[in-house]
């Protein structure tokens, strides 16, 4: 009976904790939420991150830099497919966040690439990520580490960085 109670409590905690970290970060004219990082294979030096940015302003803005103590560098990337080969390209000039629009950084599209990870990304941990926007400044947001879908870890062998 005690085992059943423990399993039920763990189940409740595991379903409620992620929603607690789907926090809404309001920063000047932006709303940033659903910030998360994909877990990584043991000792793998890179992973990806995702988020949603709503620009409530009547003017475009631009995400120009991302940093965190967990990685040597973080780049803003765009993914594309070319003959069934996934290609990533960094957006050296940043990512434009159009006025009055929601921009999604999501798997298979725009995303963040974390290089030179300084620690293992373990599901349910949170890490601070600094997002710098042109003319607006920098905000630190909490990112939740989520397990890869279907238990599959990030596979960069098929990627062309």
QUIWO-V382957 format. One record per helix or strand of 3 or more residues. SS is the DSSP state (@ for helix, = for strand). FROM is the first residue (numbers start at 1). LEN is the number of residues. Records with the same first field share a line. If there is no record, write none. Layout:
BEGIN
SS=FROM-LEN / FROM-LEN
END
This chain:
BEGIN
@=2-19 / 149-3 / 156-3
==25-3 / 30-9 / 46-10 / 61-7 / 71-12 / 85-6 / 95-3 / 101-5 / 110-8 / 126-8 / 137-10
END
